[in-house]
Every structure is written in structure tokens, then in C-alpha cells.
Amino acid sequence: MALMITDECINCDVCEPECPNQAIYLGAEIYEIDPRKCTECVGHFDEPQCVQVCPVACIPLNPEVVESRETLWQKFQRLQSEAKTA
């Protein structure tokens, strides 16, 4: 599953630079996560880095984007391939 940021976000700015896939961005009111880019840090780290640094624990799994670890790995490989050709 991709992660999501809830409205409990305090816009502290610590999660965005931690995302290795640049999936986190400042939305209209709070930070948001692009589910097309979120791999829960699979391929980069053992744990999602945004979750590790979030001081208010507002980054749960996104129930609307159900993905297996294998799917997250495939997404990681696709993003890496796209980054090399960009």
C-alpha cells in the first residue's frame, strides 16, 4: 500500500526531504503523498522514512491504494528506470 498524510499534519516540513522517491509534496493545506511514487521506501530502506520522522504520527497506510510488497518493489524498479532516462 502507498502511504497517505492525514489532516492531523502540522506542516512541519520534516517528511518531504526524507522521501527517496519525491512522492511527498505540499498540497493546498497539508503535505500529500503521490501514490504513484510511494513505495513505502521499499528498495531504499527497511521502514518508511516519512513515518520515522513524523512528530505527530499522521502517515498511515492508504486504504484506497492496496499494494503487495512485490508490487511496491516493481514500482521502485520502474521509478528507478524512469529516473535514469530522465
C-alpha positions in Angstrom: 0.0 0.0 0.0 1.1 3.5 -0.5 1.0 5.8 2.4 -1.1 8.9 3.0 -0.9 12.0 5.2 -4.0 12.8 7.3 -5.3 16.2 8.2 -3.5 15.9 11.5 -0.4 17.1 9.6 1.1 20.2 11.2 3.2 21.1 8.1 6.5 20.7 10.0 8.4 20.1 6.7 10.3 17.1 8.0 8.8 14.4 5.8 9.3 15.8 2.4 13.1 15.8 2.2 13.2 12.2 3.7 11.2 10.7 0.8 13.7 8.9 -1.6 11.0 8.9 -4.4 10.0 12.6 -4.2 6.4 11.4 -3.6 5.7 13.9 -0.8 4.7 17.5 -1.8 3.0 20.4 -0.2 -0.7 20.3 -1.1 -3.3 23.1 -0.8 -3.4 22.8 3.0 -1.1 20.0 4.2 1.6 17.7 2.8 0.3 15.0 0.5 1.8 11.7 -0.9 1.6 10.8 -4.6 0.6 7.1 -4.5 2.1 6.6 -8.0 5.5 7.4 -6.5 5.2 6.0 -2.9 6.9 2.6 -2.4 6.8 2.8 1.4 10.6 3.1 0.9 10.8 -0.5 -0.5 14.1 -0.7 -2.4 15.6 2.1 -0.3 15.0 1.5 3.4 13.5 -1.2 5.7 11.0 1.3 7.1 9.1 4.3 5.5 11.3 7.3 6.3 8.5 9.8 6.5 6.8 7.7 9.2 10.0 7.5 11.2 10.4 11.3 11.3 6.8 12.4 11.6 6.3 14.0 15.1 2.5 13.6 15.1 2.1 10.1 13.6 -0.2 11.2 10.8 1.1 9.0 8.0 -0.9 5.7 7.8 -1.3 3.2 5.0 -3.7 4.5 2.3 -6.6 2.0 2.3 -7.6 3.2 -1.3 -4.2 2.0 -2.7 -3.8 -1.7 -1.8 -0.4 -3.0 -3.0 1.7 -6.0 -2.1 5.4 -5.8 -1.2 6.1 -7.3 -4.7 4.0 -4.5 -6.3 5.9 -1.9 -4.3 9.2 -3.5 -5.5 8.1 -3.4 -9.1 7.1 0.3 -8.6 10.5 1.0 -7.2 12.2 -0.6 -10.2 10.0 1.4 -12.6 10.8 4.7 -10.8 14.5 3.9 -10.8 14.4 3.1 -14.6 12.4 6.4 -15.3 14.9 8.4 -13.2 17.8 7.0 -15.3 16.2 8.0 -18.6 15.1 11.5 -17.4 
